[in-house]
């Protein structure tokens, strides 16, 4: 949840607007459906906590936070995208170009139900820069992810289309969700029959709050918590402060759960909900202590199950469920010496409908390694022995293998094999002509970018890469294709960046430099990052081991007031 920092006049105006949006809205287009014949599933709190652990680890590995536009945020998007695509979702990354920290929203749509009858469930994925943001808002993000995975696993008959969204740049002013809603046509907005937002649903001293609690849109959320006798209240603290506001501004009906942020729990609330009166709902709100230790699992579990209840009530039909199954590997990884083999058990389970025949195969198998299954097909609910054999010449390294089960649908599991032995990491510095002193090759660059112009001195030697600096609309690029060996312990991309600008603003990013590895944006800088000298920037590229990728810098300058992005001594060190 973003922190509100408004003067009194602005606050009064916003509250007046909030009254119009949140109280005087028309009758919602999506009243709660009649109870579906299929009961809503129980959502595993253990699985949600595993997602939160992943978010916490991502933050730890990327400067301690998952702020929008940062490497930690990019890695969080990649984690979600991988899980959702494997589950069968149609996944789209939407670049928010006018966000404070330009970065991607992630949209995942389940391919069932009518496309013009959409129910959306959303949560912001970004944290503040002060910490990893596990309650704010890993809690909402993880609860939605697990709900999405369970929906895919059960694959019920759908009466409405379900769309999940994870927003960027919420902490800077709801920018990601606002960009998304603005990007829709009026017809597309009309397809959305309800938007449900989940922001901070695991506060350790939390309460049970529902956005627009008396609305018909909120009815399924309230019905579930009422069944637990939780006596929920209106989310007064959160009005206008999270992504549901972006939808409400366009008359899209909204609701959602929250457990509270920096406001204090009253004695009346403590009496009915437990916890500590006159203390913040979340004592680590926007602080570095917002880690996996800052989660109230009971609140989080009840919110996740309430999401499932609402989803099933609103969008799941009463028809016979589609036949479906799951695939898993145990263990999920193993080491094999050249000339030997290892085994793992591949298990299947019928997750909905009737059992079916599942054919097993493997992809992503490296040269010198073979994978076989005994038996090669099973009836869902059965298991097979997978044998991974390495030839005497198999190169050392760690390789991801995808195990695929094919039946009426296709499901996958992941297995990682490490071929032991020497020589797996060729290592060394992988960037050619890293200081630009040897002409342009192997770099590809816009004319004039690689230069020895004395107006912007090189960090070392005479040459550097100088992107933009013209004071007029211009796009400059600099790129190099790099093959990254497998089997190394570390992979670090580093470069020295000097940003010089004539822009005087301290709030608006007029000119931007993006850094991409392959198709992923790992960092974005702007005139707001100006500095007197060169600053070393480093990034962990372990995820790209064994791949050939392009490292690319793109500078975009607007029509006035120059910003120069000067780069020198680019390295990619594998060791």
Residue, then its C-alpha position, 0 to 999 in steps of 0.5 A: x500500500x502506498x503511503x499518503x503524503x498530502x496537505x490538508x486541502x488535498x486530503x479533503x478534496x480526495x476524501x470528497x472524491x472518494x465519497x463519490x467513488x466508493x459510496x455513490x456508485x451505481x448498482x454493481x454489474x456483478x451481484x454474487x452468483x448463486x452457490x456453485x455446485x462445486x465447492x471452493x478449494x482450500x488454499x494451502x497456506x504452506x504453498x503461499x508461504x513458499x511463494x513469500x520465501x521466494x520473494x524474500x530471497x529475491x529481495x535479499x539477492x537484489x539490494x534488499x527490496x523489490x521496488x518497481x523498476x529494480x532488479x528485485x522487481x524484475x525477478x519477482x515478475x519472472x518468478x510469477x510468469x514462469x509459474x503461471x505459464x507452466x500452469x496454462x495461463x495466457x500471460x502478458x507483460x505490460x510495460x508502464x512507460x509513464x510510471x515513476x519507475x518504468x517497469x511491467x505489469x503482469x496480466x494472467x488470464x485463464x482461458x475459460x468463460x466468456x471473454x466479455x464477462x471478466x472478473x479481475x483479481x489484483x495485487x501490487x507486486x512492488x515493495x518500497x525501497x526500504x525493505x523486501x515488502x513481504x506483507x506489503x505486498x508479497x502477501x496479496x501477490x502470493x495469495x493470488x498466485x496460489x489461487x491462480x495455480x489451484x484454479x488451473x489445477x482443478x480446471x473447472x467449468x467457467x461461467x465468467x473469464x477470470x483475469x489475475x493482475x500484479x501491478x507495478x509502481x503502486x507505491x509511487x501512486x498507483x501508477x501501474x494499475x492506472x496505466x492499465x485501466x487507461x490503456x483499455x477501450x471503453x468497451x474493454x472496461x465494460x467487460x470487467x464486471x468486478x475488480x477485487x484488490x488484495x493489499x496487505x492481507x497478512x498483517x501481524x496485528x491485523x484486522x479483517x477489513x473489506x473495501x466497500x463492505x456493504x456493496x453487492x460486489x463485496x458480498x461473496x468476500x463478506x459471506x466467507x468471513x461472516x461464515x467464520x464469525x470474523x465481524x469484518x469492518x469497512x477498510x477506511x484506512x485503505x480508501x483511495x490508497x491501493x489499486x482498486x481506486x484506479x478501477x473505481x475512477x472509471x466506474x468499475x465495481x470494486x472490493x477486496x480484503x485488507x488486514x491493515x497498515x500503519x493505523x492503530x487497532x482499537x480496543x474494540x477491535x482487539x476484543x473481537x479479533x485479538x492482538x494488541x490495542x493501540x498498536x499498528x496493524x503492521x508494525x513493519x509497514x514500509x520498513x526493512x523488517x517487512x520480511x517473512x517474519x512479518x506475516x500473520x498466517x491466520x489472517x493470510x490463510x483466511x484471506x486466501x480462502x476467501x478469495x477462492x470462495x469469491x472466485x468460485x461463487x462468481x465465475x465457476x459453473x456447476x458442470x462436470x469438471x474437465x479431466x485433468x492431472x498433475x505431474x511432479x518429480x521427486x527429488x527435483x534435482x540430482x548430480x550425476x558423474x560422467x559415465x553413470x546415471x541417477x533416477x527420480x520418481x515422476x508421479x501423477x495425480x488426477x486433479x479433476x474429472x476422471x483418470x486418463x493415460x499420460x505419456x511422459x517425455x523430457x525436453x531441455x536435455x543437454x548434449x551427452x545426457x539421456x533421459x528415459x522413463x519406465x514405464x513411458x506412460x501411466x494412468x494418472x495417479x500412477x508413477x514412473x521411474x525416470x533415469x538420467x544418464x550421462x555419457x563419459x563425454x558429458x560436459x560438466x554443468x547444471x542443466x534444467x530439464x522439463x518433464x512433460x506429461x501429455x494427455x487430454x491436457x499437457x502438464x509439466x514438472x521441473x528437474x535440475x541435473x548437475x553433471x559433475x567433473x572438471x571443466x564445467x566453468x570456462x569462466x573469465x571475462x566474457x564481454x569483448x572490447x569492454x573499454x571500447x579502446x579497440x574500435x567498435x567490434x563486437x559492439x553494435x551501436x548507433x553512430x557516434x556512440x563509441x567515441x573519444x570526445x573529450x567533452x565526456x571523459x572516459x573512465x579509463x583509456x580514451x574511449x567510452x560509449x556516450x548515449x544521447x546528450x543532444x538536447x533533442x529527441x533521440x534514441x541511441x543503442x549499444x549492444x553485444x551478444x554474449x555466450x554465458x557458459x554453464x557450470x560457474x558459481x557466479x555470473x556478474x554483469x558490471x559497468x560504470x555509468x556516468x549520468x550528466x544532465x541539464x534537466x533541473x527537475x527532481x521528480x520527473x524522468x524525462x530521459x531514460x536509459x534501459x539495460x536489457x539482458x535478452x528480453x528482460x529489462x534489468x534496470x532503468x536509469x534517468x536524469x533523476x540518477x545524475x551523479x558527478x562521476x562514474x558509478x559502478x552498477x552490477x547485476x547477477x546473471x546466473x539465470x542466463x547460464x548456458x545461454x547466448x543473450x544480448x546485453x543492450x543499453x537503450x537511451x531515449x532523450x526527449x526534445x529539450x535539455x540534454x541528458x548524457x548516459x556515459x558507459x565505460x568498462x563493461x564486464x561480464x565475469x563468470x567464475 
